[in-house]
Amino acid sequence: TSTRDSILLTMLRLGLSRMTSTLTPVQRLCQAMPKLSLLPAQQPVLSPGSNLLLTTTNLPTAAIPTRTMSYYKTGGADSLWNSMAGVSQQGKKRGRARNLMKKKDLNRGQKMGFGKAKMSWPGLTTKITSGAGVDTKVNEIVPLDEKTYSSYLEELEEAKKNTKYFRGGKRYTDPLDRGWTGGKPLGRKFGAPEATNKDYSFDNFDSVLLEFKTVFKMTGNLGRVRRNSILMVTGNGQGAVGYTVSPGKYGKNAAGLRNATNKAGLRLVYVDRYEDRTVYHDFFTQFGKTRIYVRQQPPGHGVVA
């Protein structure tokens, strides 16, 4: 009997009992349920010296399912904005980063604790304690004062008005400063020239770009070399005017425009005006196929060019 009990116990431990082959599918499913459970499994064990089956509980480590993602593990606002405006280096070279969404502060002007519930939260909208010394007491959650809430709404609207986001990263330009077409620099104003001698200044002067083009020159060593040709005119509206055709390095437009403005200020001429408003007489000039007619006009006529 002891030998049979030991053999049966060994078969139960190894799971090699032949009696399982005679079990029905339902019985097999019921037998496998403890293995699928998260609770510790139970194994039947024979009591020593008898045929009574006892159940002993194993204490293995239970596998508890956990979430790999959490709200506190997700990225912040920077990662979300990068996903919306992320462009590879090759994409930037091809111009794909021009019209992407720019990063904005969606919470601008908002303060923690202020909301539609209109409740005063200690530590957010008010101080945690009030009073001093023996009279110190902890503030409680009470309805928010209507005057305080209205002042918060006014500050919120003011912050939204002062914070402006420009579409495409371009700032607003006044129509008078956009030039002739708005998309090209021709006709735009570039301010007064900078005097090399600090004792003099170009007061009331303004410069206008008349021509900006790219020209090429073929050389034996470098091949085709590109540069800019800039025609800039400056004047003060009181008879002093100057112009220059200045070269500029290709790709350095800002420096070329500034140098052209300064060179135009070095080539000033004075034009005599009748009654400080118009020319003394009509005249005509021609250079190549370009013809210029200048006529004397009455007061209030303005310039037509």
C-alpha positions as CSV (number, residue, x, y, z in Angstrom):
1,T,0.0,0.0,0.0
2,S,2.8,2.4,0.8
3,T,4.5,1.6,-2.5
4,R,1.3,2.3,-4.4
5,D,0.8,5.5,-2.6
6,S,4.3,6.7,-3.3
7,I,3.9,5.8,-7.0
8,L,0.6,7.6,-7.2
9,L,2.0,10.7,-5.4
10,T,5.0,10.8,-7.9
11,M,2.6,10.6,-10.9
12,L,0.4,13.3,-9.5
13,R,3.5,15.5,-9.0
14,L,4.8,14.9,-12.5
15,G,1.4,15.1,-14.1
16,L,1.9,11.8,-15.9
17,S,-1.1,10.0,-14.6
18,R,-2.8,7.7,-17.2
19,M,-6.1,8.4,-15.6
20,T,-6.2,11.8,-17.3
21,S,-6.6,10.2,-20.7
22,T,-10.1,9.0,-19.6
23,L,-11.2,12.5,-18.6
24,T,-13.8,14.3,-20.7
25,P,-13.0,17.7,-22.2
26,V,-15.1,19.4,-19.6
27,Q,-13.2,17.6,-16.8
28,R,-9.9,18.6,-18.4
29,L,-11.0,22.2,-18.5
30,C,-11.9,22.1,-14.9
31,Q,-8.6,20.5,-14.1
32,A,-6.7,23.3,-16.0
33,M,-8.6,26.2,-14.3
34,P,-6.2,26.4,-11.3
35,K,-3.3,26.9,-13.7
36,L,-5.1,29.8,-15.4
37,S,-6.0,31.5,-12.1
38,L,-3.9,34.2,-10.5
39,L,-4.4,32.6,-7.1
40,P,-1.9,30.1,-5.7
41,A,-2.6,26.6,-7.1
42,Q,-3.5,23.7,-4.9
43,Q,-2.1,20.2,-5.3
44,P,-3.6,17.0,-3.8
45,V,-1.2,15.2,-1.6
46,L,-1.7,11.8,0.2
47,S,-1.5,11.8,3.9
48,P,1.3,9.6,5.2
49,G,0.2,6.1,6.3
50,S,-3.3,6.4,4.8
51,N,-5.3,6.7,1.6
52,L,-6.8,10.1,2.5
53,L,-6.0,12.9,0.0
54,L,-5.1,16.2,1.5
55,T,-4.8,19.6,-0.3
56,T,-1.7,21.6,0.4
57,T,-1.3,25.2,-1.0
58,N,1.8,26.2,-2.8
59,L,2.9,29.7,-2.4
60,P,4.5,30.7,-5.7
61,T,4.8,34.4,-6.8
62,A,1.5,35.3,-8.4
63,A,1.8,37.1,-11.8
64,I,-0.3,40.3,-11.4
65,P,-0.9,42.1,-14.7
66,T,0.2,45.7,-14.8
67,R,-0.2,48.5,-17.3
68,T,3.0,49.5,-19.2
69,M,1.5,52.9,-20.1
70,S,0.4,55.5,-17.6
71,Y,-0.6,59.2,-17.7
72,Y,2.5,60.0,-15.6
73,K,4.8,58.2,-18.1
74,T,3.6,60.0,-21.2
75,G,5.6,62.9,-22.7
76,G,4.8,66.5,-22.0
77,A,3.8,69.3,-24.3
78,D,7.2,69.5,-25.9
79,S,7.0,66.0,-27.3
80,L,3.5,66.6,-28.6
81,W,4.5,69.8,-30.4
82,N,7.6,68.1,-31.8
83,S,5.4,65.4,-33.2
84,M,3.3,68.0,-35.0
85,A,6.2,70.1,-36.3
86,G,8.9,67.4,-36.7
87,V,10.7,67.5,-40.0
88,S,13.8,65.6,-41.0
89,Q,16.9,67.3,-42.2
90,Q,16.1,66.3,-45.8
91,G,12.6,67.6,-45.4
92,K,14.0,71.0,-44.3
93,K,16.2,71.2,-47.3
94,R,13.2,70.6,-49.5
95,G,11.2,73.3,-47.8
96,R,8.7,71.2,-45.9
97,A,9.2,73.1,-42.6
98,R,7.8,76.4,-43.9
99,N,4.1,76.0,-43.3
100,L,4.2,73.7,-40.2
101,M,2.4,74.5,-37.0
102,K,4.5,76.6,-34.6
103,K,4.6,76.0,-30.9
104,K,2.0,78.0,-29.0
105,D,1.3,78.5,-25.3
106,L,-2.4,77.4,-25.1
107,N,-2.5,78.2,-21.4
108,R,-1.3,81.8,-21.7
109,G,-3.0,84.0,-19.1
110,Q,-4.6,81.1,-17.1
111,K,-4.0,80.6,-13.4
112,M,-4.3,77.5,-11.3
113,G,-7.5,77.4,-9.1
114,F,-9.6,79.8,-11.2
115,G,-12.5,78.2,-13.0
116,K,-16.2,78.3,-13.7
117,A,-16.9,76.8,-10.3
118,K,-15.8,80.1,-8.7
119,M,-14.3,78.4,-5.6
120,S,-11.4,79.8,-3.6
121,W,-8.8,77.1,-3.1
122,P,-6.2,77.7,-0.3
123,G,-2.7,77.5,-1.8
124,L,-3.9,78.4,-5.3
125,T,-6.2,81.4,-5.2
126,T,-5.5,82.5,-1.6
127,K,-3.0,81.9,1.1
128,I,-3.0,78.7,3.1
129,T,-3.2,80.5,6.4
130,S,-4.4,83.9,7.5
131,G,-3.6,86.0,10.5
132,A,-0.4,86.1,12.6
133,G,0.7,84.6,15.9
134,V,-2.0,83.2,18.1
135,D,-4.7,84.3,15.6
136,T,-3.3,82.2,12.8
137,K,-5.9,80.0,11.2
138,V,-6.1,77.7,8.2
139,N,-8.2,79.0,5.3
140,E,-11.0,76.8,4.1
141,I,-12.5,76.2,0.7
142,V,-15.2,78.9,0.2
143,P,-16.9,80.5,-2.8
144,L,-14.7,82.9,-4.7
145,D,-15.4,86.6,-4.6
146,E,-17.1,87.9,-7.7
147,K,-14.8,90.9,-7.9
148,T,-11.7,88.7,-7.8
149,Y,-13.1,86.4,-10.5
150,S,-14.0,89.3,-12.8
151,S,-10.5,90.9,-12.5
152,Y,-9.0,87.5,-13.4
153,L,-11.1,87.3,-16.5
154,E,-10.0,90.8,-17.5
155,E,-6.3,89.9,-17.1
156,L,-6.9,86.7,-19.1
157,E,-8.4,88.6,-22.0
158,E,-5.6,91.1,-21.9
159,A,-3.0,88.4,-22.0
160,K,-4.6,86.8,-25.0
161,K,-4.7,90.1,-26.9
162,N,-1.1,90.9,-26.2
163,T,0.1,87.5,-27.3
164,K,-0.2,87.2,-31.0
165,Y,0.9,84.3,-33.1
166,F,1.6,85.0,-36.8
167,R,0.8,82.3,-39.3
168,G,3.8,80.9,-41.1
169,G,6.2,82.7,-38.8
170,K,5.8,86.0,-40.7
171,R,5.1,89.2,-38.8
172,Y,2.5,91.7,-39.9
173,T,3.8,94.4,-42.2
174,D,2.1,97.6,-42.9
175,P,0.9,98.0,-46.5
176,L,3.0,101.1,-47.0
177,D,6.1,99.0,-46.1
178,R,5.4,96.0,-48.2
179,G,6.8,97.4,-51.4
180,W,5.2,97.2,-54.8
181,T,4.1,93.6,-54.9
182,G,4.4,92.4,-51.2
183,G,6.2,89.3,-52.2
184,K,9.5,90.9,-53.4
185,P,11.8,93.5,-51.8
186,L,11.4,96.0,-54.6
187,G,9.8,99.2,-53.4
188,R,10.5,98.5,-49.7
189,K,12.0,101.1,-47.4
190,F,15.3,100.5,-45.6
191,G,15.7,103.5,-43.4
192,A,18.3,106.2,-43.3
193,P,22.0,105.6,-44.2
194,E,24.6,105.3,-41.5
195,A,27.2,108.0,-41.4
196,T,30.8,106.9,-41.1
197,N,31.5,110.3,-39.4
198,K,29.7,110.3,-36.1
199,D,29.5,114.1,-36.1
200,Y,27.0,114.0,-39.0
201,S,23.7,112.2,-39.2
202,F,21.1,111.6,-42.0
203,D,18.0,113.1,-40.3
204,N,14.7,112.7,-42.1
205,F,16.3,110.4,-44.7
206,D,14.7,107.3,-46.1
207,S,15.9,104.7,-48.7
208,V,13.9,102.8,-51.2
209,L,15.0,99.7,-53.2
210,L,14.4,100.1,-56.9
211,E,16.1,97.1,-58.4
212,F,17.5,93.8,-56.9
213,K,18.7,91.1,-59.4
214,T,21.2,88.3,-59.6
215,V,23.9,88.5,-62.2
216,F,26.5,86.0,-63.3
217,K,30.2,86.3,-64.3
218,M,32.1,83.5,-66.0
219,T,35.7,83.0,-64.7
220,G,38.4,80.7,-65.7
221,N,39.1,79.3,-62.2
222,L,35.7,79.4,-60.4
223,G,33.4,79.0,-63.4
224,R,30.1,80.8,-63.1
225,V,30.1,83.2,-60.2
226,R,26.9,84.7,-58.9
227,R,26.4,88.1,-57.2
228,N,23.7,90.6,-56.6
229,S,23.1,94.0,-58.2
230,I,21.3,96.5,-56.0
231,L,19.9,99.8,-57.1
232,M,19.2,101.9,-54.0
233,V,17.8,105.5,-53.8
234,T,17.9,107.7,-50.7
235,G,16.6,111.2,-49.9
236,N,15.1,113.5,-47.3
237,G,12.1,114.9,-49.3
238,Q,13.7,118.4,-49.2
239,G,15.9,118.3,-52.3
240,A,18.7,116.0,-51.2
241,V,18.8,112.7,-53.2
242,G,21.4,110.1,-53.9
243,Y,21.5,106.7,-55.6
244,T,24.0,103.8,-56.2
245,V,24.3,100.6,-58.0
246,S,26.1,98.4,-55.5
247,P,27.2,94.8,-55.8
248,G,26.5,92.3,-53.1
249,K,27.6,88.8,-52.3
250,Y,25.1,86.1,-53.2
251,G,23.3,84.7,-50.2
252,K,24.1,87.7,-48.0
253,N,21.2,89.9,-48.9
254,A,20.9,91.8,-45.6
255,A,24.5,92.9,-45.7
256,G,24.3,93.9,-49.3
257,L,21.2,96.0,-48.8
258,R,22.8,97.8,-45.9
259,N,25.9,98.6,-47.8
260,A,23.9,99.8,-50.8
261,T,22.0,102.2,-48.4
262,N,25.2,103.6,-47.0
263,K,26.7,104.1,-50.4
264,A,23.6,105.9,-51.6
265,G,24.1,108.3,-48.7
266,L,27.7,109.1,-49.9
267,R,26.5,110.2,-53.4
268,L,24.1,113.0,-52.6
269,V,23.1,115.8,-54.9
270,Y,20.9,118.7,-54.3
271,V,18.0,119.5,-56.6
272,D,16.7,123.1,-56.7
273,R,12.9,123.2,-56.3
274,Y,10.4,125.9,-57.2
275,E,8.5,127.0,-54.0
276,D,10.0,123.9,-52.3
277,R,7.6,121.6,-54.0
278,T,8.3,121.2,-57.8
279,V,10.8,121.7,-60.6
280,Y,11.4,125.1,-62.3
281,H,10.5,123.9,-65.8
282,D,9.7,120.8,-67.8
283,F,12.5,118.6,-69.1
284,F,13.2,115.3,-70.8
285,T,16.1,112.9,-70.7
286,Q,16.8,109.5,-72.3
287,F,19.3,106.7,-71.7
288,G,19.1,103.8,-74.2
289,K,15.4,102.9,-74.4
290,T,14.5,104.5,-71.1
291,R,12.8,107.9,-71.3
292,I,12.0,110.3,-68.5
293,Y,9.6,113.2,-68.7
294,V,9.4,115.7,-65.8
295,R,6.7,118.3,-65.8
296,Q,5.9,121.2,-63.5
297,Q,2.6,120.7,-61.6
298,P,0.4,123.0,-59.5
299,P,0.2,122.7,-55.7
300,G,-1.5,119.6,-54.4
301,H,-0.9,117.5,-57.5
302,G,1.5,115.0,-56.0
303,V,4.0,112.7,-57.7
304,V,2.8,110.4,-60.6
305,A,5.6,108.0,-61.7
